């Protein structure tokens, strides 16, 4: 599979900083892949994404998007990418549709016309369709400053996708969104990936959003500290637990102690297990259980543990 | 990807032109949505020409070998174009503060197209100011022929580009509105006094002479006066340079400012 994004030994040193913000980062993202770039605040995520999207110059290293160098072929790179910035970048005094029209015309999709009515039918259809999908069709002709934060984010999504980019950069796209908006946003982005094979590069502080991605890279203090598929990362954590409880909790605890199993007692009795399987533990118990849950580690567990291990701070 | 209407390098020129038009149209849309800005631009000549120019005409114009009213009218028309275009560029700082510049910077268009689009967008209010100047001139009994007005209007885009290019050298690096307002005053006021807009500069010397020769507005004004005074007795008293010299000076200064201003703007955006 061809690498859509190839980053090799990327370094970024800001003018007055004592040390580089990004220190020799390397990774690849294949065509059509869903890639999550995670890390705590100040780890170098936004610096990296800014270099990848041609808005910031690098100090050294090489970065290519779809085979094009981000500095030598910046215009070609810009044609291929769509971006949702961490901070909204809409014109608050224009209507939602005027913001979209500005973007579509700037990207050379349509010749500029001074009103929606004068735009070609293909533009009108596409804008209306996208607005319906993300649920802002009623707000299309309202000034952006009168739209809620969630609606503005949805508008940015339409705008970033209207030129159907090969690579979509999402820099904390769901920040400030309610649960319903987050869900509908991800449904739409997944649908776009399936329909167009779009490569998605995501940074987020909501680690659960990265559970479904193909590959995760964790950056901390300017260096990649962890990378792989979410399942690989989780399995490497070896942190599986049984959550148990019984009416006769004392008897249950005695039994676990007798089996030599470490356990913690809180709201329930928590039994970490590694060498035995959950089946083997439960089969040996005689006490009648009232609670039985198997707890697998989440990506967030793995993320936090690795950051703490490498001296970083969780976001 | 979607089919682009301007695909490939052959149509690159039209694509850039479309981008300039799009950016210009955005600023015009914003101006039309803010009637206050348009009304102020239209009314500004009343203060600048009616009060400042009128007072100078009444108190200091005696002894001049030419009609000061017409001299000042032409000066104010060009001055208003320069001032309003430069002031309008302040919107770029607002765009930076709302992060809208990022939207433009990640688009696949030349940085020059972005800057030129912004300059032409800003010049919309400048044209309103120029119209206001013509009306105030009429009220003061100073008139220009239709032919002269059309020629000045034809030169207006070049003058706005020149004004905007100079403004970009400062605005390109400014990051907040407060600094921008001060910076804009530093650009517009010296030009008004040193380039011959309301005060004849035929006798300037020393540093003031050097500064006046470095200002693109000096040559824009002189070019417009060459048109207005062509074939009249006052031509030799009012016009400083051959129109071809003016044209070359405007082109060279505008190109230099545009290149430097665009570079500074792009670098500032890249190092936010």
Interface residues (C-beta under 8 A of the other chain):
Chain A: X15 X53 X54 X55 X56 X57 X75 X76 X78 X79 X80 X81 X83 X85 X87 X88 X89 X90 X91 X92 X93 X94 X98 X102 X103 X105 X106 X107 X108 X109 X110 X111 X112 X114 X163 X164 X165 X166
Chain B: X1 X2 X4 X5 X6 X7 X15 X18 X19 X21 X22 X23 X25 X26 X29 X30 X33 X34 X95 X98 X99 X100 X102 X103 X104 X105 X106 X107 X108 X109 X110 X269 X270 X271 X272
